[in-house]
């Protein structure tokens, strides 16, 4: 069965964007994007780079981890505001929204139904794993379905902002096992955790 991976950049203090939810890596952004960070993404996760970056870097590799990307309405809006109606045309791209209409010229699939039910359907389908792009609201709604966390930990703190999971996420402690860690010279870390389901012991 396919797994759902929440692959997200986070500050040391657990925030993924500023309080307004804007793009922290945009022209006026504050998020560090050092060369070794980009090199690591290109080498190991080329499919999670948006189309603009892929074109600029000459990347055509499909990648080996994911063939499907899931986004919430607000995260998707960042691309729309930048004039990019589909940031991941090389992936099957689903956006969860009850108000958004289909964007002309885009293959993005708009999903107005229950996120948990839709993700469970996707997991039963054939294919590579599913990438949960963000943001906090969708991650909170899919909290119980997340099988893996891939945290791209940046060497900065924000003080406040949008957290990994929406504050409305129900209190439900979940245990994860660290399965991989990469420390880059610039100070960024790539931390991979696999969720331990009921009855599963830490290895």
N, CA, C and O of each residue as an XYZ file, in Angstrom:
812
protein
N       0.840     -1.199      0.000
C       0.000      0.000      0.000
C       0.875      1.249      0.000
O       1.911      1.286      0.664
N       0.464      2.252     -0.733
C       1.210      3.508     -0.774
C       1.159      4.196      0.591
O       0.211      4.008      1.354
N       2.177      4.988      0.889
C       2.166      5.713      2.148
C       2.089      7.211      1.895
O       2.449      7.704      0.827
N       1.610      7.916      2.909
C       1.499      9.365      2.861
C       2.661      9.959      3.644
O       2.835      9.676      4.829
N       3.458     10.791      2.966
C       4.614     11.436      3.588
C       4.393     12.940      3.655
O       4.183     13.597      2.635
N       4.443     13.464      4.849
C       4.380     14.912      5.038
C       5.806     15.413      4.942
O       6.563     15.343      5.911
N       6.173     15.918      3.777
C       7.513     16.414      3.507
C       7.436     17.924      3.490
O       6.835     18.515      2.593
N       8.046     18.551      4.487
C       7.824     19.978      4.702
C       9.074     20.630      5.302
O       9.792     20.007      6.084
N       9.320     21.873      4.933
C      10.400     22.644      5.551
C       9.891     23.264      6.847
O       8.795     23.824      6.892
N      10.688     23.159      7.885
C      10.290     23.678      9.190
C      11.436     24.447      9.825
O      12.607     24.116      9.638
N      11.077     25.479     10.581
C      12.073     26.172     11.398
C      12.385     25.314     12.620
O      11.679     24.345     12.902
N      13.432     25.669     13.335
C      13.791     24.920     14.536
C      12.652     24.928     15.550
O      12.451     23.949     16.268
N      11.910     26.027     15.609
C      10.818     26.113     16.577
C       9.471     25.663     16.005
O       8.426     25.986     16.570
N       9.482     24.926     14.896
C       8.285     24.222     14.445
C       7.317     24.986     13.582
O       6.144     24.619     13.511
N       7.767     26.044     12.918
C       6.880     26.806     12.043
C       7.272     26.611     10.578
O       8.447     26.441     10.252
N       6.258     26.639      9.699
C       6.508     26.396      8.278
C       6.373     27.656      7.431
O       6.852     27.693      6.298
N       5.732     28.678      7.964
C       5.644     29.971      7.294
C       5.492     31.055      8.360
O       5.371     30.763      9.549
N       5.499     32.299      7.916
C       5.178     33.416      8.797
C       3.698     33.355      9.174
O       2.961     32.560      8.591
N       3.247     34.157     10.116
C       1.841     34.110     10.527
C       0.850     34.353      9.397
O      -0.270     33.844      9.446
N       1.240     35.126      8.372
C       0.307     35.394      7.277
C       0.229     34.268      6.267
O      -0.590     34.330      5.350
N       1.062     33.232      6.406
C       1.014     32.094      5.511
C       1.608     32.336      4.149
O       1.452     31.497      3.261
N       2.289     33.457      3.945
C       2.876     33.771      2.648
C       4.083     32.903      2.334
O       4.546     32.129      3.172
N       4.584     33.044      1.112
C       5.716     32.245      0.663
C       6.998     32.726      1.350
O       7.449     33.839      1.080
N       7.595     31.915      2.231
C       8.801     32.361      2.945
C      10.051     32.332      2.082
O      11.097     32.839      2.486
N       9.950     31.729      0.873
C      11.111     31.653     -0.022
C      10.948     32.570     -1.227
O      11.763     32.520     -2.149
N       9.920     33.401     -1.239
C       9.664     34.307     -2.354
C      10.643     35.469     -2.394
O      11.610     35.494     -1.632
N      10.398     36.433     -3.279
C      11.304     37.580     -3.436
C      11.585     38.333     -2.141
O      12.683     38.857     -1.952
N      10.607     38.388     -1.258
C      10.792     39.065      0.021
C      10.862     38.071      1.179
O      10.602     38.414      2.332
N      11.216     36.843      0.844
C      11.230     35.785      1.843
C      12.428     35.861      2.777
O      13.379     36.605      2.536
N      12.366     35.088      3.832
C      13.389     35.095      4.875
C      14.004     33.717      5.068
O      14.911     33.550      5.882
N      13.510     32.718      4.315
C      13.943     31.335      4.517
C      15.251     31.090      3.766
O      15.339     31.416      2.582
N      16.269     30.526      4.418
C      17.546     30.298      3.733
C      17.451     29.143      2.727
O      16.893     28.088      3.027
N      18.002     29.360      1.539
C      18.047     28.324      0.514
C      19.499     28.195      0.046
O      19.837     28.654     -1.045
N      20.355     27.579      0.855
C      21.763     27.464      0.483
C      21.977     26.482     -0.665
O      21.102     25.676     -0.979
N      23.141     26.559     -1.280
C      23.434     25.734     -2.452
C      23.390     24.246     -2.121
O      22.882     23.461     -2.921
N      23.910     23.836     -0.962
C      23.929     22.398     -0.668
C      22.526     21.848     -0.407
O      22.278     20.655     -0.583
N      21.620     22.716      0.011
C      20.217     22.318      0.197
C      19.589     21.998     -1.159
O      18.939     20.964     -1.314
N      19.782     22.880     -2.136
C      19.258     22.644     -3.479
C      19.893     21.390     -4.080
O      19.204     20.575     -4.695
N      21.194     21.238     -3.904
C      21.891     20.073     -4.445
C      21.334     18.773     -3.870
O      21.203     17.778     -4.583
N      21.009     18.788     -2.585
C      20.459     17.582     -1.954
C      19.068     17.269     -2.510
O      18.746     16.108     -2.765
N      18.250     18.298     -2.697
C      16.929     18.075     -3.275
C      17.042     17.518     -4.687
O      16.349     16.561     -5.036
N      17.898     18.101     -5.487
C      18.066     17.650     -6.875
C      18.513     16.195     -6.921
O      18.048     15.425     -7.761
N      19.411     15.820     -6.020
C      19.959     14.467     -6.025
C      18.995     13.427     -5.486
O      18.990     12.287     -5.951
N      18.168     13.809     -4.498
C      17.355     12.805     -3.810
C      15.843     12.990     -3.948
O      15.098     12.014     -3.870
N      15.387     14.207     -4.148
C      13.944     14.467     -4.229
C      13.627     15.454     -5.349
O      12.988     16.474     -5.088
N      14.048     15.191     -6.584
C      13.816     16.167     -7.662
C      12.341     16.436     -7.931
O      11.983     17.497     -8.442
N      11.480     15.467     -7.585
C      10.059     15.633     -7.873
C       9.375     16.657     -6.977
O       8.288     17.130     -7.312
N       9.988     17.016     -5.836
C       9.320     17.975     -4.956
C       9.705     19.420     -5.278
O       9.190     20.351     -4.660
N      10.593     19.606     -6.230
C      10.907     20.963     -6.677
C       9.797     21.448     -7.597
O       9.366     20.703     -8.477
N       9.322     22.679     -7.417
C       8.263     23.207     -8.286
C       8.772     23.414     -9.702
O       9.976     23.482     -9.948
N       7.819     23.512    -10.628
C       8.160     23.554    -12.042
C       9.100     24.690    -12.388
O       9.983     24.514    -13.229
N       8.942     25.847    -11.771
C       9.816     26.983    -12.077
C      11.266     26.650    -11.737
O      12.171     26.951    -12.515
N      11.489     26.029    -10.577
C      12.843     25.644    -10.172
C      13.380     24.536    -11.067
O      14.553     24.554    -11.439
N      12.533     23.570    -11.417
C      12.971     22.473    -12.283
C      13.428     23.002    -13.636
O      14.451     22.570    -14.167
N      12.670     23.930    -14.185
C      13.043     24.497    -15.478
C      14.331     25.300    -15.382
O      15.185     25.217    -16.265
N      14.476     26.077    -14.313
C      15.671     26.901    -14.144
C      16.921     26.046    -13.975
O      18.007     26.421    -14.419
N      16.759     24.895    -13.331
C      17.895     24.011    -13.064
C      18.070     22.943    -14.135
O      19.018     22.159    -14.082
N      17.168     22.907    -15.102
C      17.254     21.910    -16.166
C      16.952     20.498    -15.699
O      17.513     19.534    -16.218
N      16.059     20.373    -14.714
C      15.738     19.062    -14.144
C      14.587     18.414    -14.911
O      13.536     19.023    -15.108
N      14.800     17.185    -15.335
C      13.739     16.416    -15.999
C      13.465     15.096    -15.281
O      12.526     14.384    -15.635
N      14.273     14.767    -14.280
C      14.122     13.503    -13.563
C      12.761     13.417    -12.878
O      12.313     14.375    -12.249
N      12.114     12.274    -13.004
C      10.816     12.068    -12.372
C      10.943     11.921    -10.864
O      10.038     12.300    -10.120
N      12.055     11.376    -10.416
C      12.190     11.084     -8.997
C      11.733      9.675     -8.694
O      11.067      9.039     -9.512
N      12.084      9.197     -7.537
C      11.791      7.810     -7.170
C      10.816      7.668     -6.017
O      10.342      6.564     -5.751
N      10.505      8.750     -5.327
C       9.694      8.646     -4.121
C       8.207      8.862     -4.353
O       7.388      8.052     -3.918
N       7.846      9.955     -5.038
C       6.453     10.377     -5.103
C       5.970     10.535     -6.543
O       6.726     10.932     -7.431
N       4.697     10.216     -6.751
C       4.066     10.521     -8.040
C       2.779     11.324     -7.860
O       2.090     11.641     -8.830
N       2.465     11.651     -6.595
C       1.233     12.380     -6.277
C       1.531     13.441     -5.225
O       2.242     13.180     -4.255
N       0.983     14.643     -5.421
C       1.163     15.741     -4.475
C      -0.192     16.234     -3.993
O      -1.125     16.378     -4.784
N      -0.299     16.494     -2.694
C      -1.532     16.996     -2.091
C      -1.275     18.362     -1.476
O      -0.285     18.560     -0.772
N      -2.177     19.306     -1.749
C      -2.048     20.647     -1.196
C      -3.370     21.130     -0.631
O      -4.443     20.716     -1.071
N      -3.272     22.009      0.347
C      -4.443     22.708      0.827
C      -4.678     23.956     -0.003
O      -3.838     24.339     -0.817
N      -5.801     24.574      0.203
C      -6.206     25.748     -0.582
C      -5.227     26.915     -0.440
O      -4.867     27.543     -1.435
N      -4.799     27.207      0.773
C      -3.939     28.362      1.004
C      -2.547     28.155      0.424
O      -1.955     29.089     -0.116
N      -2.022     26.940      0.533
C      -0.709     26.654     -0.039
C      -0.759     26.753     -1.562
O       0.156     27.288     -2.187
N      -1.816     26.241     -2.140
C      -1.995     26.317     -3.584
C      -2.079     27.768     -4.054
O      -1.611     28.103     -5.142
N      -2.674     28.619     -3.234
C      -2.847     30.026     -3.596
C      -1.511     30.739     -3.776
O      -1.412     31.683     -4.559
N      -0.487     30.296     -3.059
C       0.835     30.908     -3.197
C       1.308     30.805     -4.644
O       1.844     31.765     -5.199
N       1.108     29.636     -5.250
C       1.480     29.451     -6.645
C       0.628     30.288     -7.573
O       1.133     30.895     -8.518
N      -0.669     30.319     -7.303
C      -1.572     31.116     -8.138
C      -1.180     32.587     -8.114
O      -1.182     33.250     -9.151
N      -0.845     33.098     -6.931
C      -0.461     34.499     -6.799
C       0.826     34.800     -7.560
O       1.057     35.935     -7.977
N       1.663     33.777     -7.739
C       2.917     33.943     -8.468
C       2.739     33.681     -9.972
O       3.708     33.693    -10.732
N       1.495     33.446    -10.385
C       1.234     33.193    -11.796
C       1.512     31.771    -12.226
O       1.695     31.504    -13.414
N       1.545     30.843    -11.259
C       1.814     29.432    -11.561
C       0.577     28.614    -11.174
O       0.398     28.298     -9.997
N      -0.285     28.264    -12.149
C      -1.512     27.544    -11.826
C      -1.303     26.089    -11.426
O      -2.186     25.470    -10.831
N      -0.126     25.542    -11.756
C       0.176     24.169    -11.356
C       1.681     24.085    -11.130
O       2.456     23.997    -12.082
N       2.085     24.112     -9.870
C       3.511     24.093     -9.543
C       4.137     22.722     -9.749
O       5.362     22.600     -9.794
N       3.301     21.679     -9.876
C       3.827     20.321     -9.988
C       3.161     19.568    -11.143
O       2.504     18.552    -10.914
N       3.320     20.047    -12.375
C       2.683     19.376    -13.506
C       3.269     17.995    -13.794
O       2.660     17.197    -14.507
N       4.437     17.715    -13.246
C       5.089     16.415    -13.433
C       4.542     15.374    -12.453
O       4.923     14.205    -12.517
N       3.659     15.788    -11.553
C       3.030     14.884    -10.586
C       1.514     14.949    -10.742
O       0.974     15.918    -11.276
N       0.845     13.918    -10.274
C      -0.600     14.020    -10.104
C      -0.821     14.970     -8.935
O      -0.294     14.747     -7.845
N      -1.583     16.012     -9.151
C      -1.641     17.125     -8.202
C      -3.084     17.341     -7.749
O      -3.948     17.688     -8.553
N      -3.336     17.133     -6.460
C      -4.671     17.305     -5.897
C      -4.660     18.473     -4.915
O      -3.748     18.608     -4.100
N      -5.686     19.310     -5.008
C      -5.856     20.433     -4.091
C      -7.191     20.274     -3.382
O      -8.224     20.085     -4.025
N      -7.169     20.352     -2.059
C      -8.380     20.160     -1.266
C      -9.009     21.512     -0.943
O      -8.415     22.336     -0.247
N     -10.202     21.725     -1.451
C     -10.908     22.987     -1.235
C     -12.387     22.791     -1.528
O     -12.758     22.099     -2.476
N     -13.224     23.406     -0.706
C     -14.666     23.347     -0.942
C     -15.160     24.576     -1.698
O     -16.340     24.653     -2.038
N     -14.285     25.528     -1.966
C     -14.697     26.760     -2.637
C     -13.979     26.988     -3.967
O     -14.493     27.705     -4.826
N     -12.817     26.400     -4.147
C     -12.022     26.625     -5.349
C     -12.640     25.934     -6.552
O     -13.130     24.809     -6.449
N     -12.617     26.606     -7.684
C     -13.088     26.032     -8.945
C     -11.888     25.603     -9.769
O     -10.762     26.025     -9.503
N     -12.124     24.771    -10.760
C     -11.045     24.299    -11.617
C     -10.342     25.467    -12.299
O     -10.990     26.365    -12.836
N      -9.010     25.447    -12.272
C      -8.217     26.501    -12.890
C      -8.033     26.206    -14.374
O      -7.551     25.128    -14.720
N      -8.400     27.124    -15.258
C      -8.228     26.891    -16.694
C      -6.786     26.584    -17.055
O      -5.860     27.221    -16.553
N      -6.601     25.608    -17.926
C      -5.264     25.260    -18.378
C      -4.445     24.471    -17.374
O      -3.239     24.302    -17.554
N      -5.077     23.992    -16.335
C      -4.362     23.254    -15.297
C      -4.945     21.854    -15.149
O      -6.156     21.656    -15.246
N      -4.060     20.885    -14.911
C      -4.508     19.513    -14.694
C      -4.736     19.213    -13.222
O      -4.995     18.068    -12.852
N      -4.640     20.236    -12.380
C      -4.851     20.048    -10.942
C      -6.257     19.519    -10.685
O      -7.232     20.002    -11.262
N      -6.346     18.531     -9.823
C      -7.636     17.938     -9.440
C      -8.131     18.611     -8.163
O      -7.469     18.539     -7.128
N      -9.276     19.256     -8.230
C      -9.857     19.898     -7.056
C     -10.721     18.888     -6.311
O     -11.608     18.270     -6.900
N     -10.463     18.724     -5.026
C     -11.172     17.750     -4.204
C     -11.969     18.490     -3.146
O     -11.394     19.171     -2.297
N     -13.286     18.363     -3.189
C     -14.152     19.032     -2.216
C     -14.662     18.060     -1.151
O     -15.344     18.469     -0.212
N     -14.333     16.781     -1.294
C     -14.821     15.766     -0.357
C     -13.873     15.635      0.837
O     -12.882     16.358      0.942
N     -14.191     14.714      1.718
C     -13.424     14.490      2.939
C     -11.984     14.101      2.614
O     -11.772     13.116      1.907
N     -10.971     14.850      3.112
C      -9.576     14.528      2.805
C      -9.159     13.131      3.245
O      -8.428     12.453      2.523
N      -9.610     12.688      4.416
C      -9.211     11.378      4.919
C      -9.720     10.271      3.996
O      -8.969      9.359      3.648
N     -10.978     10.346      3.603
C     -11.541      9.330      2.718
C     -10.814      9.309      1.382
O     -10.541      8.240      0.835
N     -10.499     10.501      0.851
C      -9.819     10.561     -0.451
C      -8.410      9.996     -0.350
O      -7.972      9.283     -1.252
N      -7.699     10.295      0.716
C      -6.343      9.783      0.880
C      -6.356      8.272      1.050
O      -5.466      7.589      0.542
N      -7.333      7.744      1.744
C      -7.405      6.291      1.889
C      -7.642      5.623      0.543
O      -7.128      4.533      0.290
N      -8.408      6.263     -0.313
C      -8.589      5.756     -1.682
C      -7.267      5.781     -2.443
O      -6.910      4.815     -3.116
N      -6.548      6.892     -2.330
C      -5.273      7.025     -3.031
C      -4.262      5.980     -2.564
O      -3.495      5.449     -3.367
N      -4.264      5.691     -1.275
C      -3.321      4.707     -0.742
C      -3.564      3.317     -1.319
O      -2.631      2.527     -1.462
N      -4.801      3.024     -1.646
C      -5.123      1.693     -2.188
C      -4.786      1.569     -3.675
O      -4.770      0.464     -4.218
N      -4.520      2.687     -4.327
C      -4.188      2.661     -5.748
C      -2.730      2.270     -5.953
O      -1.912      2.379     -5.040
N      -2.417      1.814     -7.162
C      -1.033      1.508     -7.499
C      -0.260      2.802     -7.714
O      -0.836      3.829     -8.075
N       1.031      2.743     -7.491
C       1.868      3.908     -7.744
C       2.899      4.117     -6.668
O       3.037      3.307     -5.751
N       3.625      5.217     -6.789
C       4.616      5.601     -5.794
C       3.910      6.248     -4.606
O       2.683      6.341     -4.575
N       4.681      6.682     -3.652
C       4.098      7.265     -2.451
C       3.482      8.636     -2.727
O       3.656      9.214     -3.799
N       2.761      9.132     -1.730
C       1.987     10.372     -1.836
C       2.662     11.433     -0.981
O       2.974     11.209      0.189
N       2.878     12.580     -1.585
C       3.538     13.689     -0.895
C       2.509     14.704     -0.428
O       1.783     15.288     -1.233
N       2.455     14.905      0.874
C       1.637     15.968      1.453
C       2.487     17.222      1.491
O       3.405     17.333      2.303
N       2.180     18.179      0.603
C       2.951     19.412      0.484
C       2.688     20.327      1.676
O       3.615     20.944      2.200
N       1.452     20.418      2.100
C       1.024     21.327      3.161
C      -0.299     21.939      2.768
O      -0.878     21.581      1.742
N      -0.788     22.881      3.600
C      -0.115     23.414      4.769
C      -0.692     22.863      6.065
O      -1.122     21.712      6.144
N      -0.686     23.718      7.071
C      -1.062     23.308      8.425
C      -2.461     22.722      8.514
O      -2.676     21.709      9.180
N      -3.416     23.363      7.837
C      -4.813     22.918      7.937
C      -4.986     21.523      7.367
O      -5.596     20.658      7.997
N      -4.441     21.303      6.157
C      -4.578     19.987      5.541
C      -3.794     18.940      6.316
O      -4.259     17.812      6.477
N      -2.607     19.300      6.798
C      -1.821     18.363      7.594
C      -2.570     17.968      8.864
O      -2.525     16.813      9.285
N      -3.257     18.935      9.468
C      -4.048     18.621     10.649
C      -5.213     17.704     10.331
O      -5.520     16.788     11.095
N      -5.866     17.953      9.193
C      -6.996     17.118      8.789
C      -6.548     15.694      8.485
O      -7.307     14.743      8.678
N      -5.310     15.550      8.008
C      -4.787     14.232      7.625
C      -3.837     13.654      8.677
O      -3.099     12.707      8.402
N      -3.859     14.215      9.853
C      -2.927     13.814     10.904
C      -2.893     12.295     11.110
O      -1.818     11.710     11.236
N      -4.050     11.670     11.143
C      -4.121     10.224     11.406
C      -3.614      9.387     10.241
O      -3.291      8.212     10.417
N      -3.542      9.981      9.050
C      -3.161      9.230      7.849
C      -1.692      9.369      7.494
O      -1.222      8.691      6.579
N      -0.951     10.224      8.187
C       0.454     10.451      7.863
C       1.288      9.263      8.329
O       1.317      8.935      9.515
N       1.967      8.624      7.374
C       2.791      7.454      7.674
C       4.249      7.819      7.900
O       4.985      7.095      8.570
N       4.657      8.945      7.337
C       6.066      9.334      7.415
C       6.177     10.850      7.473
O       5.397     11.567      6.846
N       7.147     11.325      8.228
C       7.488     12.742      8.261
C       8.881     12.905      7.663
O       9.823     12.223      8.066
N       8.999     13.800      6.714
C      10.304     14.176      6.188
C      10.455     15.670      6.449
O       9.935     16.500      5.703
N      11.165     15.992      7.507
C      11.304     17.377      7.951
C      12.607     17.955      7.414
O      13.694     17.462      7.717
N      12.480     19.000      6.618
C      13.646     19.726      6.119
C      13.873     20.877      7.098
O      13.325     21.967      6.938
N      14.685     20.610      8.105
C      14.829     21.539      9.219
C      15.833     22.647      8.873
O      17.004     22.379      8.600
N      15.355     23.878      8.890
C      16.190     25.023      8.540
C      16.855     25.590      9.791
O      16.276     25.522     10.875
N      18.045     26.143      9.664
C      18.748     26.700     10.827
C      18.276     28.111     11.156
O      19.052     29.066     11.124
N      16.994     28.223     11.472
C      16.451     29.513     11.885
C      15.258     29.296     12.796
O      14.655     28.223     12.799
N      14.923     30.312     13.564
C      13.703     30.310     14.367
C      12.842     31.476     13.896
O      13.348     32.463     13.362
N      11.525     31.344     14.104
C      10.597     32.388     13.675
C       9.912     33.099     14.835
O       9.495     34.249     14.701
N       9.799     32.432     15.952
C       9.104     33.056     17.077
C       7.618     32.790     17.053
O       7.032     32.429     18.074
N       7.002     32.964     15.896
C       5.592     32.631     15.703
C       5.376     32.409     14.219
O       6.229     32.743     13.397
N       4.238     31.846     13.889
C       3.944     31.559     12.495
C       2.952     30.433     12.364
O       2.272     30.079     13.327
N       2.864     29.862     11.167
C       1.997     28.714     10.930
C       2.752     27.460     11.353
O       3.844     27.206     10.845
N       2.197     26.667     12.275
C       2.907     25.487     12.776
C       2.791     24.309     11.813
O       2.037     24.355     10.841
N       3.547     23.260     12.100
C       3.491     22.042     11.292
C       2.060     21.537     11.143
O       1.650     21.126     10.057
N       1.310     21.568     12.226
C      -0.078     21.140     12.227
C      -0.944     22.262     12.785
O      -0.548     22.962     13.718
N      -2.112     22.421     12.212
C      -3.044     23.438     12.672
C      -3.315     23.292     14.175
O      -3.390     22.171     14.680
N      -3.461     24.408     14.891
C      -3.810     24.327     16.311
C      -5.134     23.598     16.546
O      -5.408     23.156     17.661
N      -5.944     23.474     15.512
C      -7.223     22.766     15.642
C      -7.081     21.250     15.526
O      -8.062     20.522     15.674
N      -5.865     20.774     15.262
C      -5.635     19.334     15.178
C      -5.927     18.699     16.531
O      -5.434     19.183     17.549
N      -6.719     17.624     16.570
C      -7.028     16.986     17.852
C      -5.774     16.487     18.564
O      -4.805     16.080     17.923
N      -5.801     16.522     19.869
C      -4.690     15.988     20.663
C      -4.685     14.471     20.522
O      -5.614     13.793     20.961
N      -3.627     13.944     19.904
C      -3.527     12.500     19.674
C      -2.059     12.148     19.511
O      -1.566     12.073     18.386
N      -1.348     11.928     20.618
C       0.082     11.639     20.533
C       0.379     10.461     19.598
O      -0.272      9.419     19.673
N       1.357     10.640     18.728
C       1.776      9.599     17.792
C       3.283      9.426     17.922
O       4.016     10.404     18.070
N       3.740      8.192     17.867
C       5.160      7.905     18.025
C       5.788      7.607     16.666
O       5.205      6.909     15.836
N       6.977      8.144     16.457
C       7.690      7.969     15.203
C       9.092      7.439     15.473
O       9.680      7.710     16.520
N       9.617      6.682     14.517
C      10.975      6.165     14.586
C      11.837      6.902     13.581
O      11.472      7.004     12.410
N      12.965      7.411     14.015
C      13.891      8.077     13.107
C      14.528      7.026     12.212
O      15.176      6.101     12.701
N      14.344      7.164     10.895
C      14.868      6.176      9.947
C      16.013      6.715      9.102
O      16.740      5.940      8.481
N      16.183      8.039      9.070
C      17.282      8.606      8.296
C      17.534     10.037      8.751
O      16.610     10.744      9.152
N      18.770     10.449      8.686
C      19.118     11.829      9.009
C      20.311     12.256      8.171
O      21.281     11.513      8.019
N      20.225     13.461      7.632
C      21.294     14.026      6.827
C      21.559     15.438      7.333
O      20.638     16.248      7.441
N      22.800     15.726      7.638
C      23.191     17.055      8.093
C      24.026     17.708      6.997
O      25.061     17.176      6.595
N      23.575     18.852      6.521
C      24.303     19.569      5.479
C      25.261     20.581      6.099
O      25.056     21.035      7.225
N      26.281     20.920      5.371
C      27.273     21.860      5.871
C      26.700     23.225      6.177
O      27.215     23.936      7.040
N      25.629     23.604      5.473
C      24.999     24.907      5.690
C      24.197     24.967      6.975
O      23.774     26.044      7.398
N      23.983     23.808      7.604
C      23.211     23.783      8.847
C      21.816     23.209      8.700
O      21.143     22.988      9.707
N      21.360     22.962      7.491
C      20.055     22.348      7.278
C      20.122     20.851      7.573
O      21.149     20.207      7.360
N      19.008     20.312      8.067
C      18.921     18.878      8.354
C      17.741     18.284      7.598
O      16.704     18.929      7.447
N      17.901     17.065      7.128
C      16.803     16.300      6.553
C      16.558     15.125      7.497
O      17.386     14.221      7.606
N      15.416     15.148      8.176
C      15.088     14.144      9.191
C      13.875     13.342      8.737
O      12.818     13.909      8.464
N      14.026     12.034      8.658
C      12.940     11.163      8.202
C      12.470     10.300      9.367
O      13.265      9.614     10.009
N      11.175     10.346      9.627
C      10.564      9.579     10.710
C       9.431      8.723     10.170
O       8.602      9.202      9.396
N       9.391      7.463     10.573
C       8.287      6.574     10.198
C       7.352      6.393     11.386
O       7.797      6.150     12.507
N       6.065      6.511     11.132
C       5.069      6.398     12.202
C       4.967      4.952     12.685
O       4.923      4.016     11.887
N       4.929      4.792     13.998
C       4.708      3.481     14.597
C       3.219      3.323     14.862
O       2.640      4.054     15.666
N       2.616      2.382     14.193
C       1.186      2.134     14.356
C       0.947      1.301     15.607
O       1.893      0.796     16.211
N      -0.316      1.157     15.997
C      -0.696      0.442     17.224
C      -0.081     -0.957     17.254
O      -0.186     -1.723     16.296
N       0.559     -1.266     18.374
C       1.112     -2.597     18.551
C       2.491     -2.772     17.964
O       3.106     -3.820     18.163
N       3.000     -1.793     17.250
C       4.314     -1.891     16.634
C       5.369     -1.397     17.604
O       5.234     -0.312     18.170
N       6.402     -2.170     17.800
C       7.480     -1.824     18.715
C       8.580     -1.071     17.986
O       8.802     -1.264     16.790
N       9.269     -0.202     18.735
C      10.381      0.533     18.137
C      11.497     -0.432     17.825
O      11.859     -1.258     18.663
N      12.050     -0.340     16.623
C      13.122     -1.250     16.212
C      14.484     -0.688     16.603
O      15.510     -1.315     16.339
